[in-house]
């Protein structure tokens, strides 16, 4: 059996599927009942928990505006897990002092 380092364990515990599973189990609900409360099929809950799929941005946005606090909290946790520095667009590379080579005038 292959062992995991602390970073791998933390990543797995904070994965979207682990977050959903933790909340569902904390509510002592089956995947079917949990899905029904959220207006989704049990198959989606199962796929999320197994890491095969992830909730989409529109789904998380809908949950973020849900009147139930536990659903909004879940949306916040999922957004935090899915939006990491590695996922964010990177700023353009800095142009070296004096401009780029294409901006320099040709030597006469």
TORTOR-193852 format. One record per residue: residue number from 1; residue in three letters; x, y, z of N, C-alpha, C in turn. Coordinates in Angstrom, 3 decimals. Layout:
<atoms>
+------+-------+----------+----------+----------+----------+----------+----------+----------+----------+----------+
: logu : vexlo :     n.xx :     n.yy :     n.zz :    ca.xx :    ca.yy :    ca.zz :     c.xx :     c.yy :     c.zz :
+------+-------+----------+----------+----------+----------+----------+----------+----------+----------+----------+
:  NUM :   ala :        X :        Y :        Z :        X :        Y :        Z :        X :        Y :        Z :
...
+------+-------+----------+----------+----------+----------+----------+----------+----------+----------+----------+
</atoms>
This chain:
<atoms>
+------+-------+----------+----------+----------+----------+----------+----------+----------+----------+----------+
: logu : vexlo :     n.xx :     n.yy :     n.zz :    ca.xx :    ca.yy :    ca.zz :     c.xx :     c.yy :     c.zz :
+------+-------+----------+----------+----------+----------+----------+----------+----------+----------+----------+
:    1 :   unk :    0.837 :   -1.171 :    0.000 :    0.000 :    0.000 :    0.000 :    0.890 :    1.245 :    0.000 :
:    2 :   unk :    0.569 :    2.170 :   -0.860 :    1.368 :    3.384 :   -0.993 :    0.936 :    4.402 :    0.056 :
:    3 :   unk :    1.908 :    4.983 :    0.749 :    1.557 :    5.964 :    1.765 :    1.502 :    7.350 :    1.139 :
:    4 :   unk :    0.710 :    8.230 :    1.760 :    0.559 :    9.596 :    1.270 :    1.289 :   10.540 :    2.206 :
:    5 :   unk :    1.834 :   11.607 :    1.643 :    2.457 :   12.607 :    2.495 :    1.377 :   13.559 :    3.015 :
:    6 :   unk :    1.751 :   14.462 :    3.904 :    0.779 :   15.359 :    4.531 :    0.057 :   16.243 :    3.526 :
:    7 :   unk :    0.758 :   16.724 :    2.486 :    0.122 :   17.558 :    1.467 :   -0.955 :   16.792 :    0.711 :
:    8 :   unk :   -0.672 :   15.540 :    0.382 :   -1.648 :   14.718 :   -0.332 :   -2.867 :   14.435 :    0.535 :
:    9 :   unk :   -2.636 :   14.173 :    1.813 :   -3.740 :   13.913 :    2.735 :   -4.601 :   15.163 :    2.874 :
:   10 :   unk :   -3.972 :   16.319 :    3.052 :   -4.723 :   17.577 :    3.189 :   -5.531 :   17.860 :    1.932 :
:   11 :   unk :   -4.922 :   17.622 :    0.777 :   -5.624 :   17.863 :   -0.484 :   -6.848 :   16.957 :   -0.589 :
:   12 :   unk :   -6.684 :   15.697 :   -0.207 :   -7.792 :   14.755 :   -0.284 :   -8.897 :   15.134 :    0.706 :
:   13 :   unk :   -8.535 :   15.552 :    1.905 :   -9.536 :   15.922 :    2.912 :  -10.284 :   17.197 :    2.545 :
:   14 :   unk :   -9.642 :   18.061 :    1.766 :  -10.268 :   19.326 :    1.377 :  -10.786 :   19.299 :   -0.055 :
:   15 :   unk :  -10.886 :   18.115 :   -0.635 :  -11.409 :   18.008 :   -1.990 :  -12.910 :   18.285 :   -1.969 :
:   16 :   unk :  -13.481 :   18.714 :   -3.098 :  -14.931 :   18.955 :   -3.131 :  -15.730 :   17.732 :   -2.691 :
:   17 :   unk :  -15.315 :   16.546 :   -3.125 :  -16.038 :   15.336 :   -2.739 :  -16.007 :   15.088 :   -1.249 :
:   18 :   unk :  -14.851 :   15.330 :   -0.623 :  -14.735 :   15.129 :    0.827 :  -15.592 :   16.143 :    1.582 :
:   19 :   unk :  -15.639 :   17.368 :    1.085 :  -16.467 :   18.398 :    1.717 :  -17.938 :   17.994 :    1.659 :
:   20 :   unk :  -18.387 :   17.576 :    0.485 :  -19.792 :   17.171 :    0.323 :  -20.104 :   15.969 :    1.199 :
:   21 :   unk :  -19.220 :   14.982 :    1.215 :  -19.437 :   13.780 :    2.034 :  -19.521 :   14.144 :    3.515 :
:   22 :   unk :  -18.603 :   15.007 :    3.971 :  -18.594 :   15.411 :    5.380 :  -19.908 :   16.094 :    5.760 :
:   23 :   unk :  -20.385 :   16.988 :    4.909 :  -21.637 :   17.699 :    5.210 :  -22.815 :   16.736 :    5.186 :
:   24 :   unk :  -22.874 :   15.875 :    4.173 :  -23.987 :   14.923 :    4.069 :  -24.025 :   13.991 :    5.277 :
:   25 :   unk :  -22.856 :   13.466 :    5.633 :  -22.816 :   12.553 :    6.790 :  -23.120 :   13.281 :    8.090 :
:   26 :   unk :  -22.670 :   14.533 :    8.188 :  -22.984 :   15.333 :    9.370 :  -24.480 :   15.564 :    9.525 :
:   27 :   unk :  -25.181 :   15.601 :    8.407 :  -26.635 :   15.757 :    8.425 :  -27.335 :   14.402 :    8.536 :
:   28 :   unk :  -26.523 :   13.325 :    8.579 :  -27.030 :   11.955 :    8.691 :  -28.054 :   11.650 :    7.597 :
:   29 :   unk :  -27.672 :   11.972 :    6.350 :  -28.564 :   11.761 :    5.223 :  -27.949 :   10.792 :    4.227 :
:   30 :   unk :  -28.818 :   10.074 :    3.542 :  -28.373 :    9.239 :    2.435 :  -28.032 :   10.155 :    1.261 :
:   31 :   unk :  -27.325 :    9.621 :    0.294 :  -27.030 :   10.409 :   -0.902 :  -28.328 :   10.811 :   -1.598 :
:   32 :   unk :  -29.303 :    9.927 :   -1.571 :  -30.583 :   10.211 :   -2.215 :  -31.310 :   11.377 :   -1.541 :
:   33 :   unk :  -31.394 :   11.353 :   -0.218 :  -32.075 :   12.428 :    0.499 :  -31.311 :   13.749 :    0.384 :
:   34 :   unk :  -29.993 :   13.681 :    0.495 :  -29.154 :   14.871 :    0.364 :  -29.360 :   15.502 :   -1.015 :
:   35 :   unk :  -29.324 :   14.669 :   -2.052 :  -29.545 :   15.162 :   -3.405 :  -30.921 :   15.764 :   -3.576 :
:   36 :   unk :  -31.914 :   15.110 :   -3.004 :  -33.284 :   15.623 :   -3.111 :  -33.406 :   17.001 :   -2.468 :
:   37 :   unk :  -32.755 :   17.203 :   -1.332 :  -32.789 :   18.517 :   -0.676 :  -32.153 :   19.598 :   -1.529 :
:   38 :   unk :  -31.156 :   19.199 :   -2.336 :  -30.449 :   20.160 :   -3.172 :  -31.012 :   20.224 :   -4.587 :
:   39 :   unk :  -31.990 :   19.377 :   -4.890 :  -32.591 :   19.366 :   -6.210 :  -31.720 :   18.706 :   -7.272 :
:   40 :   unk :  -30.918 :   17.732 :   -6.844 :  -30.054 :   17.012 :   -7.779 :  -30.236 :   15.515 :   -7.574 :
:   41 :   unk :  -29.783 :   14.750 :   -8.553 :  -29.910 :   13.296 :   -8.480 :  -28.834 :   12.694 :   -7.576 :
:   42 :   unk :  -29.192 :   11.559 :   -6.996 :  -28.273 :   10.807 :   -6.132 :  -26.980 :   10.472 :   -6.876 :
:   43 :   unk :  -27.071 :   10.207 :   -8.176 :  -25.908 :    9.829 :   -8.963 :  -24.854 :   10.949 :   -8.977 :
:   44 :   unk :  -25.307 :   12.214 :   -8.980 :  -24.362 :   13.325 :   -8.941 :  -23.650 :   13.369 :   -7.591 :
:   45 :   unk :  -24.405 :   13.203 :   -6.517 :  -23.801 :   13.208 :   -5.181 :  -22.746 :   12.105 :   -5.106 :
:   46 :   unk :  -23.096 :   10.928 :   -5.594 :  -22.171 :    9.803 :   -5.572 :  -20.910 :   10.111 :   -6.382 :
:   47 :   unk :  -21.071 :   10.666 :   -7.576 :  -19.913 :   10.979 :   -8.429 :  -19.047 :   12.066 :   -7.799 :
:   48 :   unk :  -19.671 :   13.050 :   -7.165 :  -18.897 :   14.109 :   -6.493 :  -18.075 :   13.520 :   -5.356 :
:   49 :   unk :  -18.719 :   12.710 :   -4.529 :  -18.034 :   12.136 :   -3.376 :  -16.878 :   11.227 :   -3.796 :
:   50 :   unk :  -17.004 :   10.557 :   -4.919 :  -15.931 :    9.681 :   -5.402 :  -14.853 :   10.446 :   -6.152 :
:   51 :   unk :  -15.081 :   11.729 :   -6.424 :  -14.091 :   12.532 :   -7.133 :  -14.138 :   12.370 :   -8.637 :
:   52 :   unk :  -15.187 :   11.736 :   -9.151 :  -15.335 :   11.530 :  -10.587 :  -15.810 :   12.823 :  -11.255 :
:   53 :   unk :  -16.618 :   13.575 :  -10.549 :  -17.143 :   14.859 :  -11.036 :  -17.035 :   15.878 :   -9.918 :
:   54 :   unk :  -17.241 :   17.147 :  -10.290 :  -17.294 :   18.229 :   -9.300 :  -18.499 :   19.096 :   -9.607 :
:   55 :   unk :  -19.069 :   19.719 :   -8.581 :  -20.170 :   20.645 :   -8.850 :  -19.655 :   21.792 :   -9.726 :
:   56 :   unk :  -20.473 :   22.209 :  -10.669 :  -20.089 :   23.301 :  -11.553 :  -20.239 :   24.660 :  -10.895 :
:   57 :   unk :  -19.689 :   25.656 :  -11.552 :  -19.727 :   27.024 :  -11.023 :  -21.160 :   27.519 :  -10.853 :
:   58 :   unk :  -22.036 :   27.208 :  -11.798 :  -23.441 :   27.658 :  -11.688 :  -24.142 :   27.006 :  -10.499 :
:   59 :   unk :  -23.839 :   25.739 :  -10.275 :  -24.440 :   25.030 :   -9.135 :  -23.974 :   25.665 :   -7.830 :
:   60 :   unk :  -22.680 :   25.902 :   -7.727 :  -22.144 :   26.512 :   -6.505 :  -22.712 :   27.919 :   -6.322 :
:   61 :   unk :  -22.856 :   28.656 :   -7.408 :  -23.445 :   30.004 :   -7.316 :  -24.890 :   29.935 :   -6.835 :
:   62 :   unk :  -25.643 :   28.957 :   -7.355 :  -27.042 :   28.791 :   -6.906 :  -27.079 :   28.470 :   -5.416 :
:   63 :   unk :  -26.172 :   27.599 :   -4.967 :  -26.129 :   27.256 :   -3.547 :  -25.712 :   28.458 :   -2.702 :
:   64 :   unk :  -24.846 :   29.297 :   -3.231 :  -24.386 :   30.476 :   -2.487 :  -25.530 :   31.450 :   -2.217 :
:   65 :   unk :  -26.580 :   31.377 :   -3.017 :  -27.740 :   32.255 :   -2.844 :  -28.931 :   31.540 :   -2.225 :
:   66 :   unk :  -28.724 :   30.343 :   -1.742 :  -29.801 :   29.550 :   -1.133 :  -30.184 :   30.160 :    0.221 :
:   67 :   unk :  -31.456 :   30.122 :    0.581 :  -31.866 :   30.682 :    1.881 :  -31.374 :   29.876 :    3.088 :
:   68 :   unk :  -30.979 :   28.619 :    2.877 :  -30.528 :   27.784 :    4.000 :  -29.042 :   28.031 :    4.266 :
:   69 :   unk :  -28.732 :   28.346 :    5.504 :  -27.346 :   28.663 :    5.879 :  -26.394 :   27.509 :    5.587 :
:   70 :   unk :  -26.783 :   26.272 :    5.864 :  -25.879 :   25.141 :    5.651 :  -25.527 :   24.992 :    4.176 :
:   71 :   unk :  -26.456 :   25.321 :    3.283 :  -26.177 :   25.229 :    1.842 :  -25.211 :   26.341 :    1.432 :
:   72 :   unk :  -25.431 :   27.552 :    1.957 :  -24.512 :   28.668 :    1.655 :  -23.115 :   28.374 :    2.191 :
:   73 :   unk :  -23.030 :   27.789 :    3.386 :  -21.725 :   27.435 :    3.967 :  -21.024 :   26.387 :    3.103 :
:   74 :   unk :  -21.788 :   25.424 :    2.605 :  -21.208 :   24.407 :    1.738 :  -20.677 :   25.056 :    0.458 :
:   75 :   unk :  -21.416 :   25.988 :   -0.098 :  -20.978 :   26.683 :   -1.310 :  -19.674 :   27.436 :   -1.052 :
:   76 :   unk :  -19.573 :   28.091 :    0.103 :  -18.333 :   28.814 :    0.445 :  -17.159 :   27.849 :    0.552 :
:   77 :   unk :  -17.375 :   26.724 :    1.214 :  -16.302 :   25.731 :    1.374 :  -15.870 :   25.159 :    0.027 :
:   78 :   unk :  -16.840 :   24.883 :   -0.833 :  -16.513 :   24.338 :   -2.149 :  -15.770 :   25.364 :   -2.996 :
:   79 :   unk :  -16.222 :   26.598 :   -2.958 :  -15.541 :   27.646 :   -3.732 :  -14.100 :   27.786 :   -3.252 :
:   80 :   unk :  -13.892 :   27.756 :   -1.947 :  -12.536 :   27.881 :   -1.396 :  -11.670 :   26.694 :   -1.817 :
:   81 :   unk :  -12.258 :   25.504 :   -1.907 :  -11.498 :   24.320 :   -2.308 :  -11.168 :   24.338 :   -3.796 :
:   82 :   unk :  -12.060 :   24.904 :   -4.592 :  -11.873 :   24.872 :   -6.043 :  -11.077 :   26.049 :   -6.572 :
:   83 :   unk :  -11.098 :   27.166 :   -5.858 :  -10.371 :   28.354 :   -6.323 :   -9.074 :   28.444 :   -5.546 :
:   84 :   unk :   -8.014 :   28.001 :   -6.189 :   -6.686 :   28.025 :   -5.585 :   -5.779 :   28.876 :   -6.457 :
:   85 :   unk :   -4.657 :   29.314 :   -5.947 :   -3.742 :   30.105 :   -6.779 :   -3.392 :   29.424 :   -8.096 :
:   86 :   unk :   -3.309 :   28.108 :   -8.094 :   -2.972 :   27.388 :   -9.325 :   -4.092 :   27.494 :  -10.364 :
:   87 :   unk :   -5.337 :   27.709 :   -9.918 :   -6.480 :   27.787 :  -10.835 :   -6.717 :   29.198 :  -11.362 :
:   88 :   unk :   -6.148 :   30.192 :  -10.717 :   -6.416 :   31.577 :  -11.104 :   -5.611 :   31.975 :  -12.325 :
:   89 :   unk :   -6.163 :   32.878 :  -13.150 :   -5.385 :   33.356 :  -14.291 :   -4.128 :   34.055 :  -13.800 :
:   90 :   unk :   -3.053 :   33.840 :  -14.504 :   -1.787 :   34.447 :  -14.122 :   -1.640 :   35.801 :  -14.810 :
:   91 :   unk :   -1.064 :   36.780 :  -14.123 :   -0.854 :   38.083 :  -14.752 :    0.153 :   37.951 :  -15.887 :
:   92 :   unk :    0.086 :   38.863 :  -16.847 :    1.049 :   38.789 :  -17.943 :    2.469 :   38.943 :  -17.420 :
:   93 :   unk :    3.400 :   38.345 :  -18.133 :    4.807 :   38.416 :  -17.742 :    5.275 :   39.867 :  -17.804 :
:   94 :   unk :    6.107 :   40.235 :  -16.875 :    6.631 :   41.600 :  -16.837 :    7.573 :   41.818 :  -18.015 :
:   95 :   unk :    7.503 :   43.007 :  -18.587 :    8.393 :   43.373 :  -19.688 :    9.684 :   43.886 :  -19.074 :
:   96 :   unk :   10.836 :   43.384 :  -19.505 :   12.091 :   43.837 :  -18.922 :   12.297 :   45.337 :  -19.147 :
:   97 :   unk :   13.085 :   45.943 :  -18.270 :   13.373 :   47.375 :  -18.392 :   13.929 :   47.649 :  -19.782 :
:   98 :   unk :   13.473 :   48.712 :  -20.396 :   13.915 :   49.047 :  -21.749 :   12.989 :   48.487 :  -22.819 :
:   99 :   unk :   11.918 :   47.811 :  -22.396 :   10.948 :   47.281 :  -23.355 :   11.397 :   45.966 :  -23.935 :
:  100 :   unk :   10.525 :   45.402 :  -24.745 :   10.845 :   44.123 :  -25.382 :   11.674 :   44.368 :  -26.639 :
:  101 :   unk :   12.277 :   43.309 :  -27.149 :   13.106 :   43.430 :  -28.362 :   12.307 :   43.953 :  -29.548 :
:  102 :   unk :   11.003 :   43.604 :  -29.590 :   10.210 :   44.034 :  -30.732 :    9.941 :   45.545 :  -30.715 :
:  103 :   unk :   10.098 :   46.161 :  -29.561 :    9.844 :   47.598 :  -29.455 :   11.087 :   48.428 :  -29.756 :
:  104 :   unk :   12.240 :   47.804 :  -29.796 :   13.479 :   48.558 :  -30.022 :   13.618 :   48.915 :  -31.499 :
:  105 :   unk :   14.178 :   50.049 :  -31.734 :   14.377 :   50.474 :  -33.118 :   15.585 :   49.740 :  -33.675 :
:  106 :   unk :   15.505 :   49.401 :  -34.970 :   16.642 :   48.710 :  -35.576 :   17.878 :   49.616 :  -35.602 :
:  107 :   unk :   19.034 :   49.003 :  -35.471 :   20.284 :   49.767 :  -35.513 :   20.491 :   50.307 :  -36.912 :
:  108 :   unk :   20.944 :   51.545 :  -37.006 :   21.143 :   52.172 :  -38.317 :   22.561 :   52.024 :  -38.785 :
+------+-------+----------+----------+----------+----------+----------+----------+----------+----------+----------+
</atoms>
